[in-house]
Structures are given as C-alpha cells and as structure tokens.
Amino acid sequence: MQHTPRVLIFDSGVGSLSIGAAIHDLLPEIDLLYVMDHGGFPYGEWDETLLIKHICATVNQVLAVHSVDLLVMACNSASTAVLPALRSQIQIPIVGVVPAIKPAATLSQSGVIGLLATPGTVSRPYTAQLIQDFAADCTIIAIGSRELAPAVENFIWHQQALDSVLAKVEREFSLHRDFASMDTIILACTHFPLVQPQLAALLPNIKWVDSGQAIARRVAYLIEELGFESRGEEAGNHAAIILGDERPSANLKHYLQEKNIHINAD
C-alpha cells in the first residue's frame, strides 16, 4: 500500500498515551490517532452490556469521519468486554490489551509478582485464566485500585497531586506476607505506566512490566500483513480527539504538545 498506515488508539482517557508511546518507539514512521473517551471514563465502572453498546457506537462514529487501517483497544477493561461485538461490526484489524502475566512470570526470579490493576481486571475470569496458564507456579499479589486510574487522569488533566493514592498502593502491597520477596509488578491498566517513575520511587528494586511493547509488536506484525512498506526515518503525524463535555485543560494541551500530539477539533 502507498499511504502511511494510520492506527487508532482508543481508550477512556490518557491511558492511550502509554500504548501510543510504545508503538511510536517501535514504528516512528506511522500515523497515530488517539481517541480519548474522557466523557465515558472510567470504563471499569460501567455495566458490561452498556459499555459494549457505548464503545461500539463511539468507535463507529469516529470511523465515519476518520480513515484508519488498524484499531488498538488500549484498555484492559474494554478489551475483555467489547472486542467480539466490535469485530463483528468493523472490518479493520483490532488489537486488544491483556495483563502482561506471561512476560512477568518469565522475568521474575523470586516467583512473587505484583498485579496492579483496576478491581474489574483483578476479578475478571480472563485474568485468572492468564495466571493459571502462565504463572501457576508464582505467587500473585493482586491489588485492585479503584482510585489510581482516576488519579492519573486528573494528574495529566489538572496536575492534581498523586501522593496519597500512590502511598495507598504501596501500603496495600506491603501488607502481603510475601511482599519482601516481590521482585516484579505488572501494570495492568494503561494509565499506570504514565506514573511508573512515581511508583518506582515508593517501590524500589522492582522490575516493571506492562503490555505496551507486546501491543507494539502485534501492530508491527499486522501492518506488515496489510502490505504496508516502511517510509524510513520520517516521523508520523500524531493527533488526539478528546470526547466528552469537558474542554481539554491547559495542562493536558501542554502534555500533548510536548509529545508532538495535536488536538483534533473534530
């Protein structure tokens, strides 16, 4: 194909940025369109049936206006719920996000692994199945934080302090009997890698694992399958669409501008 491949990265909020950064690192030449459904945030609080209906309608509305070659559903909660319905409605390839259980189990030397996620992701059967399939011999310290994703969203939008929420996460991990042996933590929400440095300051000597690099490799594979050829060193165009009634804040605009992402008025 002759045109530059364009990938839509869809999330309820700024979590799309962590996935997009990993894709950009691997494929700097492709175009990225971030869709942040800020008005629907957080997806983990939705009834599953309503969430499926909402995301399918929203994605179809975006695709009616913007042409893309591939969709990344950059949300663990959404990926487990909506992908079958979404794949039945649109023809482009779709990549979903799941917790990085397998690479964490490979990386950990102690076999004691933290799983930091939303409560929905912690409790979902697919997470239990991933643990059974890839980390059955490991001890998993699962922390389902209801507060961290909203705190990250507010940090990026309004520069609200994170300290108390991060301290609560550290405290919850530390209460587990095997805490001292924990050497790896899975960041199983796409918002969380955006504050990994702050988490690492509270939880030192930890190996951090998220889904970004695996998603980027999958995107690269699918783009090659679609027949696209590399453009070389020229960087792709990055744009963001912010959905919802709240206007993009000055802090969000500055954050995106620093990453060379312009806000699309559509």
Protein Blocks (a to p, Z undefined) as FASTA:
>chain_A
ZZdcddddddfblmlmmmmmmmmmmmmmbccdddddfklpcfklpcfklmmmmmmmmmmm
mmmmmccfbdcdfbfklmmmmmmmmmmmpmbdcdddddfkklmmmmpmnlpacddddfkl
mmpmklmmmmmmmmmmbccdddddfklmmmmmmmmmnopafklmmmmmmmmmmmpmklmm
pcbdcdfbfklmmmmmmmmmmmghiacddfklmmmmmmmmmmmmnopacebjaccddddd
dedjbdcdfklmmmmmmnopacdfZZ
